[in-house]
């Protein structure tokens, strides 16, 4: 487990949130030990039987706060996803989204993608997580596995700069095409654009407050 104090990593002055004394704990990145509990043991056993390369593809199996997360090597992501979708004992028909996360301090694993999956047939959930370096932010697209990932992958590309190999229309979806940078990365400047309102000009938030 890890332990952090304060909001957004703020230290000393400059915390305008009012939660400077908040203590947070984080999950360990190592594998959890069996038995996992709930249906998690049965699910992982079924996936191992359906996918003989399970041990080569899965970096860690983590159970935290009642959720099962499979940390998958990016080159094996599509294979694992297809097995989870197509095997009758698994049948994860739905991917509920594609969420990006930026951890600047995890050298070589700065960018993470999280895929929450739902099996309507078996009423089960599992999450896939993939980690890639900032210097090589490529992940296989899963649009061919779950078509609904199309716009979610475009948003992750727009906000985090993650490149989904095989996506046929990987363009920005929220920001203008000529926008520089990816706004949801933690090293992206907060504010920085002057705003005009009723003839008055207000400085950008980064020029009004200290966030460091």
Secondary structure as GFF3:
##gff-version 3
##sequence-region A 1 212
A	DSSP	beta_strand	2	5	.	.	.	ID=ss1
A	DSSP	beta_strand	23	26	.	.	.	ID=ss2
A	DSSP	alpha_helix	40	50	.	.	.	ID=ss3
A	DSSP	alpha_helix	54	57	.	.	.	ID=ss4
A	DSSP	beta_strand	58	64	.	.	.	ID=ss5
A	DSSP	beta_strand	67	72	.	.	.	ID=ss6
A	DSSP	three_ten_helix	74	76	.	.	.	ID=ss7
A	DSSP	alpha_helix	77	86	.	.	.	ID=ss8
A	DSSP	beta_strand	94	95	.	.	.	ID=ss9
A	DSSP	beta_strand	99	102	.	.	.	ID=ss10
A	DSSP	beta_strand	111	119	.	.	.	ID=ss11
A	DSSP	beta_strand	124	132	.	.	.	ID=ss12
A	DSSP	three_ten_helix	134	136	.	.	.	ID=ss13
A	DSSP	beta_strand	138	140	.	.	.	ID=ss14
A	DSSP	alpha_helix	149	160	.	.	.	ID=ss15
A	DSSP	beta_strand	163	165	.	.	.	ID=ss16
A	DSSP	beta_strand	195	197	.	.	.	ID=ss17
A	DSSP	beta_strand	200	202	.	.	.	ID=ss18
A	DSSP	alpha_helix	205	208	.	.	.	ID=ss19
###
